[in-house]
């Protein structure tokens, strides 16, 4: 058996060294592809010889048109157990198996807290000042005694809440499915949506992107926030109305934002988030940690081995 296996979406070119891919020698040949065309025709040309493709979650879009152009494709393996960039019904209709992996559950909450602290203490400006040969340029903010508002109290939101409690913050939360009882079970106070935005000194988003959550943080919600408040988003970009957020930040209606996710990724070179002085922006590194990547790629290998043995695991859809 000599299956042709492609590993794509490896933006940092680390996949080859994170785990030992040689264990797949009995299955086939592994190829690491490091160029990223946006158009479907080029992707079809580049990928049409592969029976197995390993992708990183929500980087390359595998829509129906691309999937139909890959007649040799039999198995698509993604990092994570959810990937909105893959048309799973289309894959299923074409006889393409889609499998996922577990995730290291601490990477995103840890980055969220790093962004909260860096934004609050103005660390980017202070570090840049020092690098430029200068010294202190402003006053940092404080967290102890302040209110953290969490939009979405799932597994990630709960971990962020626990960090906040250690820092002596009051923690409030809201989502459409959250009940006061579920919030109280993790030491968090349930409030209404409007109260969440009005009371939060720091508001952090931890919702799954869906039609219900898309655009949920709109101009009205941002208008409820204190002028001294900060917005943190490590969830998904389209949950926030980006033009409305840019207006709020430019006008000083909002003190700042720390963002890891965007409606258009990679973030366009001319986007205001790259230049606004009150924005701390990182390039979607919430799940980009050594331990998470090791788990992703190790389980991708397991998925391929199980599929080759006709006993697929972690099947999506």
C-alpha positions in Angstrom: 0.0 0.0 0.0 1.5 3.4 -1.0 -0.9 6.1 -0.3 0.1 9.7 -1.2 -0.5 11.9 1.9 -0.3 15.7 1.9 0.2 17.9 4.9 -0.9 21.5 4.2 -1.7 24.6 6.1 1.6 24.4 8.0 2.1 28.1 8.0 5.0 28.0 10.5 6.6 25.0 8.7 6.8 23.0 11.9 4.6 20.0 11.2 7.6 17.8 10.0 9.4 18.2 13.3 6.7 18.2 15.9 5.9 14.5 15.6 7.4 11.4 13.9 5.7 10.9 10.6 7.9 8.0 9.6 5.5 5.7 11.3 3.3 6.1 8.2 5.9 4.6 5.9 3.9 1.4 5.9 0.8 3.3 4.7 2.3 5.6 2.2 4.4 8.7 1.5 4.0 12.0 3.4 4.5 15.3 1.5 4.7 18.7 3.3 3.3 21.5 1.0 4.2 25.0 2.1 2.6 27.3 -0.5 -0.9 28.6 -0.1 -2.8 29.6 -3.2 -6.2 31.1 -2.7 -7.9 30.0 -5.9 -9.6 26.7 -6.3 -8.1 25.9 -9.6 -4.5 26.1 -8.3 -5.4 24.1 -5.2 -7.0 21.4 -7.4 -3.8 21.3 -9.5 -1.6 21.0 -6.5 -3.6 18.5 -4.5 -5.2 16.3 -7.1 -2.6 13.5 -6.7 -3.3 12.9 -3.0 -5.6 10.4 -1.5 -5.1 11.7 2.1 -4.9 15.4 3.0 -4.1 16.8 6.5 -5.3 20.3 7.1 -5.2 22.8 10.0 -8.6 24.0 11.2 -10.2 26.8 9.3 -7.2 27.7 7.1 -7.8 26.3 3.6 -11.5 26.2 2.6 -12.6 22.7 1.3 -15.9 23.6 -0.3 -17.9 21.5 -2.7 -16.0 22.9 -5.8 -12.6 22.0 -4.4 -13.7 18.6 -3.2 -15.3 17.8 -6.5 -12.0 18.7 -8.2 -10.1 16.1 -6.1 -11.4 12.7 -7.4 -8.5 10.8 -5.7 -9.2 12.2 -2.3 -10.4 9.5 0.1 -9.6 11.0 3.6 -9.5 14.5 4.9 -8.0 14.9 8.4 -8.4 18.2 10.3 -6.9 19.5 13.5 -9.7 19.7 16.0 -13.2 18.2 16.1 -14.8 21.2 14.4 -13.8 22.8 11.1 -16.1 25.3 9.5 -13.9 25.5 6.4 -14.8 21.9 5.4 -18.1 21.2 3.7 -18.7 17.9 5.5 -22.0 17.0 3.7 -20.3 17.5 0.3 -17.4 15.4 1.4 -19.7 12.7 2.6 -21.7 12.7 -0.7 -18.4 12.3 -2.6 -17.3 9.4 -0.4 -14.6 11.3 1.3 -14.1 10.4 5.0 -13.5 13.4 7.3 -11.8 12.8 10.6 -10.7 15.2 13.4 -8.5 15.3 16.5 -8.8 16.3 20.1 -7.5 19.6 21.3 -5.2 20.7 24.1 -7.8 22.6 26.1 -5.6 25.2 27.8 -4.0 26.9 24.8 -6.8 29.4 24.0 -7.6 30.3 27.7 -3.9 31.0 28.3 -3.6 33.2 25.3 -6.8 35.0 26.3 -5.4 35.8 29.7 -2.1 36.9 28.1 -4.0 39.4 25.9 -6.1 40.7 28.8 -3.0 41.4 30.8 -0.9 42.8 28.0 -3.8 45.1 26.9 -4.6 46.3 30.4 -1.0 47.1 31.2 -0.2 48.7 27.8 2.7 46.3 27.4 3.1 46.6 23.7 3.6 50.4 23.8 5.9 50.1 26.9 8.0 47.4 25.3 8.2 49.3 22.0 9.2 52.5 23.9 12.0 50.6 25.6 13.2 49.1 22.3 13.3 52.5 20.8 15.7 53.7 23.5 13.0 55.5 25.6 11.3 54.7 29.0 7.8 54.7 30.5 5.1 56.2 28.3 1.8 55.7 30.2 -0.1 54.3 33.2 -1.2 50.7 33.1 -4.7 49.6 34.2 -5.6 47.2 37.0 -7.5 44.0 37.2 -8.1 43.3 40.9 -11.6 44.4 41.9 -12.6 45.0 38.3 -15.4 43.2 36.4 -14.7 40.6 33.7 -17.6 40.0 31.4 -17.6 36.6 29.6 -19.7 36.2 26.5 -20.1 32.4 26.4 -19.4 30.3 29.5 -18.4 27.0 27.9 -15.2 25.1 28.6 -12.9 27.9 27.5 -15.0 30.6 29.2 -15.0 28.6 32.4 -11.2 28.4 32.4 -10.9 32.1 31.8 -13.3 32.7 34.6 -11.1 30.7 37.0 -8.1 32.8 36.1 -10.1 36.0 36.8 -11.2 34.7 40.2 -7.5 34.2 41.1 -6.9 37.8 40.1 -9.6 39.0 42.4 -12.0 40.0 39.7 -15.8 39.9 39.8 -16.9 37.6 36.9 -20.2 38.0 35.1 -21.4 36.1 32.0 -24.2 35.8 29.5 -25.1 33.7 26.4 -28.4 32.7 24.9 -28.2 29.2 26.5 -26.6 30.1 29.8 -28.7 29.8 33.0 -28.1 31.5 36.3 -27.7 28.0 37.9 -25.0 26.9 35.4 -23.1 30.2 35.9 -23.3 30.0 39.7 -22.0 26.4 39.6 -18.6 27.9 38.5 -18.7 30.9 40.7 -19.9 33.3 38.0 -22.9 35.7 38.1 -25.4 35.5 35.3 -26.5 38.8 33.9 -28.5 40.0 30.9 -26.8 40.7 27.6 -27.1 44.4 28.0 -25.8 44.3 31.6 -22.9 42.2 30.5 -21.7 44.9 28.1 -22.6 47.8 30.4 -20.8 46.4 33.5 -17.7 44.8 32.1 -14.3 46.5 32.4 -12.9 43.7 30.3 -15.3 41.8 27.9 -14.0 38.5 26.5 -15.7 36.4 23.8 -15.9 32.6 24.0 -18.7 31.6 21.7 -18.8 29.2 18.8 -19.4 30.9 15.5 -22.9 30.2 14.3 -25.7 32.1 12.5 -26.9 33.0 15.9 -23.6 34.4 17.1 -22.5 36.0 13.8 -22.5 39.8 14.3 -23.7 39.5 17.9 -21.2 42.1 19.1 -22.6 44.9 17.0 -22.7 48.7 17.2 -25.5 48.7 19.7 -23.6 46.2 22.1 -20.4 48.2 21.7 -22.3 51.3 22.5 -23.4 49.8 25.8 -19.8 49.4 27.0 -17.9 51.8 29.2 -15.5 54.1 27.4 -12.8 52.7 29.7 -13.5 49.1 28.8 -11.6 46.7 26.6 -12.8 44.0 24.2 -10.9 40.7 23.9 -11.7 38.2 21.1 -10.0 34.9 20.8 -13.1 33.1 19.5 -14.0 33.9 15.9 -13.8 37.2 14.0 -17.3 37.3 12.5 -18.9 37.4 16.0 -17.8 41.0 16.1 -19.0 43.7 13.7 -15.5 44.8 12.7 -16.4 48.2 11.1 -18.4 49.1 14.2 -15.4 48.1 16.4 -13.0 50.1 14.3 -15.3 53.2 14.7 -15.5 52.7 18.4 -11.7 52.4 18.8 -11.0 55.3 16.4 -13.4 57.7 18.2 -12.2 56.7 21.7 -15.6 55.3 22.5 -13.8 52.2 23.6 -10.4 52.2 25.4 -8.9 49.3 23.5 -9.2 45.8 22.0 -7.0 42.7 22.0 -7.8 40.5 19.1 -6.5 37.1 17.8 -9.2 36.4 15.2 -10.7 38.3 12.3 -13.4 38.1 9.7 -10.8 37.8 6.9 -7.7 35.7 7.7 -4.8 36.3 7.2 -5.7 39.8 8.1 -5.4 42.1 5.0 -2.2 44.3 5.0 -4.2 47.5 5.0 -6.6 46.6 7.8 -7.0 49.3 10.5 -6.4 46.6 13.2 -2.8 46.5 12.0 -2.3 50.3 12.8 -4.7 51.5 15.5 -2.6 52.4 18.6 -5.3 51.0 21.0 -5.4 47.6 19.4 -3.2 44.6 20.3 -3.5 42.2 17.4 -2.0 38.7 17.1 -2.2 36.4 14.0 -4.7 33.7 15.2 -2.3 32.0 17.5 -4.9 30.9 20.1 -4.5 27.2 19.3 -0.9 27.5 18.0 1.0 26.0 20.9 3.6 23.3 21.0 1.5 20.9 23.0 -1.7 21.5 20.9 0.2 21.0 17.6 1.8 17.8 18.9 -1.6 16.5 19.8 -3.2 17.5 16.5 -0.5 15.9 14.4 -0.1 12.8 16.5 -3.8 12.1 16.3 -3.8 12.9 12.5 -1.3 10.1 12.2 -3.6 7.8 14.3 -6.5 8.8 12.1 -4.6 7.8 8.9 -3.5 4.5 10.4 -7.0 3.7 11.6 -8.5 4.6 8.1 -5.8 2.4 6.4 -6.9 -0.5 8.6 -10.6 0.2 7.7 -11.5 1.2 11.3 -11.7 5.0 11.1 -11.7 7.0 14.4 -12.9 10.5 15.3 -15.2 10.6 12.3 -16.8 14.0 11.6 -20.3 14.3 10.0 
